[in-house]
Amino acid sequence: MHLKERLTTALHIKWVRLLLILILPFFMAALAASADYYCYRGRIYPGVYFNDLPLGGMKLTDAEAKLEEEFFSMERITFIGVKEKPRTFALTRLGVAWDRQETMAAITDAGTGYRGYPGRVQRLFGDGPLSIKGRLKVQNDKLDRVFDGLAKKVEKHPRDATLEVKGARVTIIEDRAGRTLLKDKLKQELFAALHKGRSEVALPLKSRPAGRTAGELAAYGIDNVMAAFTTTITPALPGRVHNIKLGAEAINGTLLFPGELFSFEALVGEITRAKGYREAPVIVGEELRPGLGGGLCQVSSTLYNAALLGNLEIVERLNHSQTIGYLPIGRDATISIGSVDLKFRNSRDHPILIGAEVSGEQLTFRLFGPPMAEKVEIRTSDIVRLEPPVRTEESKALAGGEKKLLKQGKAGYTVKTWRIIYRRGKEVSRELLSHDRYRPTTTVYRIGIGPTADESEDD
């Protein structure tokens, strides 16, 4: 053989070897892939999981049966985590269901056949297992309605600590934390439980602290009576006594912080029969007439005097048009909802608790707070008596010259009222609180203009 032929033959052999070297790996890979594919034909490739449940090597029908047993057959979910009994709901009521068709399609696409094989190759070369999450069908409107109803049952509003006043005793009622249902988180927890095949879900509740705690109230130190004032109630008018009790109850337990304004009208509110108020005498012009809420002025007047003795700033106060029987002149405070109010400000540097008590025939207001360093005296001066005017009415029913008293008038007064402050026995301030005028009421006589006895005899 010629040299040229030998060289050509050797070159062909090298090319064949090179081609074999290049083609053989691809051939072997294709052979392995074909063998792997035909080995798992109709089965799910290894490394495929459904919500942490291994499906590798299972037939699709077996996998679907397994999912039915572990997941799809679940019909109810129970919410736990509160002191009340667990609450169980059907998934249909929640508007949640497994989308079986979509779920099995995802398993088929990812785990079997030609469409699933690229993922199989990736897993063979270190991409790790493939976890498929089940598909859920969710009707959010139904789910939200159930969660809203659940929230109403398990949520609690926080309750602030309060002060209960009975007579001269103050008791702190403990605060209570509230709780809120985190509905968005509950939805996530529900879906997570379904994906793990769990039939119970712990309710995610967030604690809501009270705005005012018992410890905060205790720190105010308002269990001491710093000032008090009492008036006597006339028991002869049951409606009036009833109204006084209602008004006192509305104010009892009011807490005033430094700088806070007290308003009788704002606190007691509109006087209505729906609130239980009854008719009792009220001043109308010069007369006493039945009026709804009669007697409340005694409540405002008694409280006014307690505020004076507590050395609080008086912002608004008006005396009655006539003198009243339960207080000396210059010491009363009338009210008329919508037009006349009693207002005072807590001008001290600590909170004040107002206590009201009706005991027997006495109405008492107490101001609770630290002991007062000053002493308060209320004094009146410049009292001027205004005599009642006299009016006469002629009557033929009475004999001429005869006089009969129809209504006894009442004297009026003008008076100045002062608040005097003492510290360590010495006067440190004198404040003119008011210069009041009480109108006198008219005395009325009936004068006879009829015939006298003598004139009758002449006839």
C-alpha positions as CSV (number, residue, x, y, z in Angstrom):
1,M,0.0,0.0,0.0
2,H,1.3,3.3,-0.9
3,L,2.2,5.8,1.6
4,K,-0.6,8.2,0.6
5,E,-3.3,5.5,1.0
6,R,-1.9,4.6,4.4
7,L,-2.1,8.2,5.5
8,T,-5.7,8.6,4.2
9,T,-6.8,5.4,6.0
10,A,-5.2,6.6,9.3
11,L,-6.9,10.0,8.9
12,H,-10.3,8.3,8.4
13,I,-9.7,6.2,11.5
14,K,-8.9,9.3,13.6
15,W,-12.1,11.0,12.4
16,V,-14.2,8.0,13.2
17,R,-12.7,7.7,16.7
18,L,-13.3,11.5,17.2
19,L,-16.9,11.1,16.1
20,L,-17.4,8.2,18.4
21,I,-15.9,10.1,21.3
22,L,-18.2,13.0,20.6
23,I,-21.4,11.0,19.9
24,L,-21.1,8.3,22.5
25,P,-21.9,10.5,25.5
26,F,-25.0,11.8,23.8
27,F,-26.0,8.3,22.8
28,M,-25.5,7.0,26.3
29,A,-27.4,10.0,27.8
30,A,-30.3,9.4,25.3
31,L,-30.2,5.7,26.2
32,A,-30.3,6.5,29.9
33,A,-33.1,9.1,29.4
34,S,-35.1,6.6,27.4
35,A,-34.7,3.9,29.9
36,D,-35.6,6.3,32.8
37,Y,-38.6,7.6,30.8
38,Y,-39.9,4.1,30.0
39,C,-39.2,2.9,33.5
40,Y,-41.5,5.7,34.9
41,R,-43.9,5.8,32.0
42,G,-47.4,6.2,33.6
43,R,-45.8,7.0,37.0
44,I,-44.6,10.1,38.7
45,Y,-41.0,10.8,38.6
46,P,-38.9,10.5,41.8
47,G,-38.4,13.8,43.7
48,V,-41.9,15.1,43.3
49,Y,-43.8,16.0,46.4
50,F,-47.3,17.4,47.0
51,N,-47.4,19.5,50.2
52,D,-44.5,17.5,51.6
53,L,-46.2,14.2,50.7
54,P,-43.8,12.1,48.4
55,L,-45.4,11.0,45.1
56,G,-42.4,9.7,43.3
57,G,-43.0,6.3,41.7
58,M,-46.7,6.4,42.2
59,K,-49.2,6.0,39.4
60,L,-51.4,9.0,38.8
61,T,-54.5,7.1,39.9
62,D,-52.8,6.0,43.1
63,A,-51.5,9.5,43.7
64,E,-55.0,10.9,43.3
65,A,-56.4,8.4,45.7
66,K,-53.7,9.2,48.2
67,L,-54.5,12.9,47.9
68,E,-58.1,12.1,48.3
69,E,-57.4,10.3,51.6
70,E,-54.9,12.9,52.9
71,F,-56.3,16.2,51.7
72,F,-59.3,16.2,49.4
73,S,-61.7,14.3,51.7
74,M,-61.4,17.0,54.5
75,E,-64.7,18.7,54.8
76,R,-64.5,20.6,58.1
77,I,-62.0,22.9,59.8
78,T,-61.9,23.7,63.6
79,F,-60.7,27.0,65.0
80,I,-59.1,26.8,68.4
81,G,-57.2,29.0,70.7
82,V,-59.6,30.8,73.0
83,K,-61.2,29.9,76.3
84,E,-64.6,29.3,74.6
85,K,-65.3,26.0,73.0
86,P,-63.7,25.3,69.6
87,R,-65.6,26.5,66.6
88,T,-66.0,24.1,63.6
89,F,-67.0,25.2,60.1
90,A,-67.7,23.2,56.9
91,L,-65.3,24.2,54.2
92,T,-68.3,24.8,51.9
93,R,-69.5,27.4,54.3
94,L,-66.1,29.1,54.3
95,G,-66.2,29.1,50.5
96,V,-63.0,27.0,50.3
97,A,-62.5,23.9,48.2
98,W,-59.7,22.0,46.5
99,D,-59.4,22.5,42.8
100,R,-58.7,18.8,42.0
101,Q,-58.5,19.2,38.3
102,E,-55.9,22.0,38.4
103,T,-54.0,20.2,41.2
104,M,-53.7,16.9,39.2
105,A,-52.9,18.8,36.1
106,A,-50.0,20.5,37.9
107,I,-48.7,17.1,39.2
108,T,-49.0,15.6,35.7
109,D,-47.2,18.5,34.0
110,A,-44.4,18.5,36.5
111,G,-44.0,14.9,37.3
112,T,-44.8,12.7,34.3
113,G,-44.5,12.5,30.5
114,Y,-42.5,14.7,28.1
115,R,-43.7,18.0,29.7
116,G,-42.5,16.9,33.1
117,Y,-39.1,15.4,32.0
118,P,-37.1,18.7,31.8
119,G,-37.8,19.1,35.5
120,R,-36.8,15.5,36.0
121,V,-33.4,16.1,34.4
122,Q,-32.9,19.2,36.6
123,R,-33.6,17.2,39.7
124,L,-31.2,14.4,38.5
125,F,-28.4,17.0,38.2
126,G,-28.8,18.6,41.6
127,D,-31.8,20.9,41.5
128,G,-33.4,19.1,44.4
129,P,-36.9,17.8,44.9
130,L,-40.0,19.5,43.4
131,S,-42.8,20.4,45.8
132,I,-46.1,21.1,44.2
133,K,-48.7,23.1,46.2
134,G,-52.3,22.2,45.8
135,R,-54.7,24.6,44.1
136,L,-57.5,26.0,46.1
137,K,-60.7,27.6,45.0
138,V,-61.6,30.4,47.3
139,Q,-64.8,32.5,47.5
140,N,-63.4,35.5,49.4
141,D,-66.8,37.1,50.0
142,K,-68.1,34.0,51.9
143,L,-64.8,33.6,53.7
144,D,-64.8,37.2,54.8
145,R,-68.3,37.0,56.1
146,V,-67.5,34.0,58.2
147,F,-64.4,35.7,59.6
148,D,-66.4,38.8,60.4
149,G,-68.9,36.8,62.4
150,L,-66.1,34.9,64.1
151,A,-64.5,38.2,65.0
152,K,-67.7,39.4,66.7
153,K,-67.7,36.2,68.9
154,V,-64.1,36.1,69.9
155,E,-63.0,39.7,70.0
156,K,-63.3,41.8,73.2
157,H,-63.0,45.5,73.7
158,P,-60.5,46.5,76.3
159,R,-62.0,47.8,79.5
160,D,-60.3,50.6,81.3
161,A,-59.9,50.5,85.1
162,T,-62.6,52.5,86.8
163,L,-63.3,54.1,90.1
164,E,-66.4,53.1,92.0
165,V,-67.6,55.5,94.6
166,K,-69.9,54.5,97.4
167,G,-70.3,57.1,100.0
168,A,-66.9,58.1,101.3
169,R,-65.3,54.9,100.0
170,V,-63.5,54.6,96.6
171,T,-62.8,51.2,95.1
172,I,-60.7,50.5,91.9
173,I,-62.3,48.2,89.4
174,E,-59.6,46.3,87.6
175,D,-58.9,46.9,83.9
176,R,-59.2,44.1,81.3
177,A,-57.2,43.7,78.1
178,G,-59.1,43.2,74.9
179,R,-58.3,41.1,71.9
180,T,-58.5,41.5,68.1
181,L,-58.7,38.7,65.5
182,L,-56.1,39.1,62.8
183,K,-58.3,38.1,59.9
184,D,-55.6,38.4,57.2
185,K,-53.3,36.2,59.2
186,L,-56.1,33.7,59.9
187,K,-56.7,33.4,56.2
188,Q,-53.0,32.5,55.7
189,E,-53.1,30.0,58.6
190,L,-56.2,28.4,57.2
191,F,-54.6,27.8,53.8
192,A,-51.4,26.6,55.4
193,A,-53.4,24.1,57.5
194,L,-55.2,22.8,54.4
195,H,-52.0,22.3,52.5
196,K,-50.6,20.3,55.4
197,G,-53.7,18.2,55.8
198,R,-54.4,19.6,59.3
199,S,-58.0,20.1,60.4
200,E,-57.3,22.5,63.2
201,V,-56.2,26.2,63.1
202,A,-55.2,28.3,66.0
203,L,-56.9,31.7,66.0
204,P,-54.3,34.5,65.7
205,L,-55.4,36.9,68.3
206,K,-53.7,40.2,69.2
207,S,-54.0,41.6,72.7
208,R,-55.3,45.1,73.1
209,P,-54.2,46.8,76.4
210,A,-56.6,48.9,78.3
211,G,-56.2,52.7,78.0
212,R,-56.1,53.1,81.8
213,T,-54.9,50.5,84.2
214,A,-55.7,49.9,87.8
215,G,-52.1,50.8,88.7
216,E,-52.4,54.2,87.1
217,L,-55.6,55.0,89.0
218,A,-54.0,53.8,92.3
219,A,-51.1,56.2,91.6
220,Y,-53.5,59.2,91.6
221,G,-54.0,58.8,95.3
222,I,-57.7,59.9,95.2
223,D,-59.1,57.9,98.1
224,N,-59.1,60.8,100.4
225,V,-62.0,63.3,100.8
226,M,-60.5,66.7,100.2
227,A,-63.8,68.7,100.3
228,A,-67.5,67.9,100.8
229,F,-70.9,69.6,101.0
230,T,-74.4,68.5,102.0
231,T,-77.9,69.8,101.5
232,T,-81.2,68.6,102.9
233,I,-83.8,67.0,100.6
234,T,-87.5,67.6,101.3
235,P,-89.1,64.2,101.3
236,A,-92.6,65.5,100.6
237,L,-92.1,65.5,96.8
238,P,-91.3,61.9,95.6
239,G,-90.8,63.0,92.0
240,R,-88.3,65.7,93.1
241,V,-86.4,63.2,95.3
242,H,-86.3,60.7,92.4
243,N,-84.8,63.3,90.0
244,I,-82.2,64.3,92.5
245,K,-81.1,60.7,92.8
246,L,-80.9,60.3,89.0
247,G,-78.8,63.5,88.6
248,A,-76.5,62.5,91.4
249,E,-76.0,59.0,89.9
250,A,-75.1,60.6,86.5
251,I,-72.3,62.6,88.2
252,N,-71.0,60.1,90.7
253,G,-67.6,58.7,89.8
254,T,-66.6,61.5,87.4
255,L,-62.8,61.8,87.2
256,L,-61.4,65.3,86.3
257,F,-57.8,65.6,85.3
258,P,-55.8,68.8,85.8
259,G,-57.1,71.5,83.6
260,E,-60.2,69.5,82.6
261,L,-63.5,71.4,82.5
262,F,-66.7,70.0,84.2
263,S,-70.0,70.8,82.5
264,F,-73.2,69.8,84.2
265,E,-75.1,69.9,80.9
266,A,-72.5,67.9,79.0
267,L,-72.5,65.2,81.7
268,V,-76.1,64.9,82.7
269,G,-77.4,65.6,79.2
270,E,-80.9,66.1,78.0
271,I,-83.6,65.7,80.6
272,T,-86.1,63.2,79.2
273,R,-88.7,60.7,80.4
274,A,-86.8,58.0,78.6
275,K,-84.0,58.5,81.1
276,G,-86.5,58.2,83.9
277,Y,-86.9,61.8,84.9
278,R,-90.3,62.8,86.4
279,E,-92.2,66.0,86.8
280,A,-91.6,68.1,90.0
281,P,-92.0,71.8,90.8
282,V,-89.7,74.2,89.0
283,I,-89.6,78.0,89.1
284,V,-91.5,79.7,86.2
285,G,-91.7,83.4,86.6
286,E,-93.0,84.0,90.2
287,E,-94.7,80.6,90.4
288,L,-93.8,77.0,91.0
289,R,-95.1,74.8,88.2
290,P,-94.7,71.1,87.3
291,G,-91.6,70.6,85.1
292,L,-89.6,67.6,83.9
293,G,-86.5,67.1,86.0
294,G,-87.6,69.4,88.9
295,G,-85.0,69.1,91.7
296,L,-81.9,69.0,89.5
297,C,-81.0,72.5,90.6
298,Q,-80.4,71.2,94.1
299,V,-77.9,68.7,92.6
300,S,-76.0,71.5,90.7
301,S,-76.1,73.8,93.7
302,T,-74.8,71.2,96.1
303,L,-72.0,70.3,93.7
304,Y,-71.2,74.0,93.2
305,N,-70.5,74.4,96.9
306,A,-68.3,71.3,97.0
307,A,-66.3,72.8,94.1
308,L,-66.0,76.1,96.0
309,L,-64.7,74.3,99.1
310,G,-62.3,72.3,96.8
311,N,-60.9,75.7,95.6
312,L,-61.6,74.9,92.0
313,E,-61.9,77.6,89.3
314,I,-65.6,78.5,88.7
315,V,-66.1,79.1,84.9
316,E,-69.9,79.5,84.7
317,R,-72.6,79.8,87.3
318,L,-75.9,81.6,87.7
319,N,-78.1,82.0,90.8
320,H,-81.8,81.3,90.8
321,S,-84.3,84.1,90.1
322,Q,-85.8,83.7,93.6
323,T,-84.4,82.6,96.9
324,I,-84.5,78.8,97.6
325,G,-85.0,77.0,100.9
326,Y,-82.1,74.5,100.9
327,L,-79.2,77.0,100.6
328,P,-78.5,80.5,101.9
329,I,-78.5,83.3,99.3
330,G,-75.4,83.6,97.2
331,R,-74.6,79.9,97.4
332,D,-76.9,78.3,94.8
333,A,-76.4,77.4,91.1
334,T,-79.3,77.0,88.8
335,I,-79.3,75.0,85.6
336,S,-81.5,75.0,82.5
337,I,-80.4,72.5,79.8
338,G,-79.6,74.4,76.6
339,S,-79.3,77.8,78.2
340,V,-77.8,77.9,81.7
341,D,-75.0,75.6,82.8
342,L,-72.7,75.0,85.8
343,K,-69.0,74.8,84.7
344,F,-65.9,74.6,86.8
345,R,-62.3,73.6,86.0
346,N,-59.9,71.3,87.9
347,S,-57.4,74.0,88.6
348,R,-55.3,71.8,90.9
349,D,-52.2,69.9,89.9
350,H,-53.7,66.4,90.4
351,P,-56.8,64.5,89.3
352,I,-60.1,64.9,91.3
353,L,-62.8,62.3,91.7
354,I,-66.4,63.5,92.2
355,G,-68.6,61.4,94.4
356,A,-72.3,61.9,94.9
357,E,-74.5,60.2,97.5
358,V,-78.2,60.4,98.5
359,S,-78.6,59.0,102.0
360,G,-81.9,59.5,103.7
361,E,-82.9,63.1,103.4
362,Q,-79.4,64.3,102.5
363,L,-77.5,64.9,99.3
364,T,-73.8,65.0,99.6
365,F,-71.1,65.7,97.1
366,R,-67.5,64.8,97.9
367,L,-64.3,65.7,96.1
368,F,-61.6,63.0,96.4
369,G,-57.9,63.9,96.1
370,P,-54.8,64.5,98.2
371,P,-55.3,66.5,101.4
372,M,-55.6,70.2,100.7
373,A,-52.8,72.5,102.1
374,E,-55.2,75.4,102.2
375,K,-58.4,76.1,104.0
376,V,-61.4,77.6,102.2
377,E,-64.1,79.9,103.7
378,I,-67.2,81.1,101.8
379,R,-68.6,84.4,103.1
380,T,-71.4,86.7,102.1
381,S,-71.6,90.5,102.5
382,D,-73.5,93.6,101.4
383,I,-76.8,91.9,101.8
384,V,-79.7,94.2,100.8
385,R,-83.3,93.1,101.3
386,L,-85.8,93.9,98.6
387,E,-89.3,94.1,99.9
388,P,-92.1,92.3,98.0
389,P,-94.2,94.5,95.8
390,V,-98.0,94.5,96.6
391,R,-100.8,94.1,94.1
392,T,-104.5,94.3,94.7
393,E,-107.4,92.9,92.9
394,E,-111.0,94.3,93.2
395,S,-113.8,91.8,93.8
396,K,-117.5,92.4,94.1
397,A,-117.7,89.0,95.9
398,L,-116.2,90.8,99.0
399,A,-117.9,93.5,100.9
400,G,-116.5,97.0,100.4
401,G,-113.4,97.6,102.5
402,E,-112.8,93.9,103.1
403,K,-109.3,92.6,102.4
404,K,-108.2,89.1,101.7
405,L,-104.6,87.8,101.2
406,L,-104.4,85.7,98.0
407,K,-100.6,85.1,97.8
408,Q,-97.8,86.0,100.2
409,G,-94.9,87.5,98.4
410,K,-91.3,86.7,99.1
411,A,-88.5,89.2,99.8
412,G,-85.7,89.5,97.3
413,Y,-82.0,90.2,98.0
414,T,-78.8,91.4,96.6
415,V,-75.7,89.8,98.0
416,K,-71.9,89.5,97.3
417,T,-70.3,86.1,97.9
418,W,-66.6,85.7,98.6
419,R,-64.1,82.9,98.7
420,I,-61.3,83.4,101.2
421,I,-58.2,81.2,101.2
422,Y,-56.1,80.6,104.3
423,R,-52.7,79.0,104.6
424,R,-51.2,78.2,108.0
425,G,-53.9,80.3,109.5
426,K,-53.3,83.4,107.5
427,E,-55.5,84.8,104.7
428,V,-53.7,84.6,101.4
429,S,-56.4,85.6,98.9
430,R,-60.0,86.9,98.7
431,E,-62.0,86.3,95.6
432,L,-65.3,87.9,94.7
433,L,-67.3,85.0,93.4
434,S,-70.6,86.7,92.5
435,H,-72.8,89.7,93.1
436,D,-76.3,88.1,92.9
437,R,-79.8,89.5,92.7
438,Y,-82.9,87.6,93.8
439,R,-86.1,89.1,92.6
440,P,-88.9,89.6,95.2
441,T,-92.2,88.0,94.4
442,T,-95.5,89.9,94.6
443,T,-97.9,89.9,97.5
444,V,-101.4,89.8,96.2
445,Y,-104.6,91.0,98.1
446,R,-108.2,90.9,97.0
447,I,-110.1,94.1,97.9
448,G,-113.9,94.0,98.3
449,I,-116.0,96.5,96.3
450,G,-119.3,94.7,96.9
451,P,-122.1,96.1,99.1
452,T,-121.5,96.3,102.8
453,A,-123.8,94.7,105.3
454,D,-125.6,98.0,106.1
455,E,-126.2,98.6,102.4
456,S,-127.7,95.2,102.1
457,E,-130.1,95.9,104.9
458,D,-131.2,99.2,103.3
459,D,-132.1,97.2,100.2
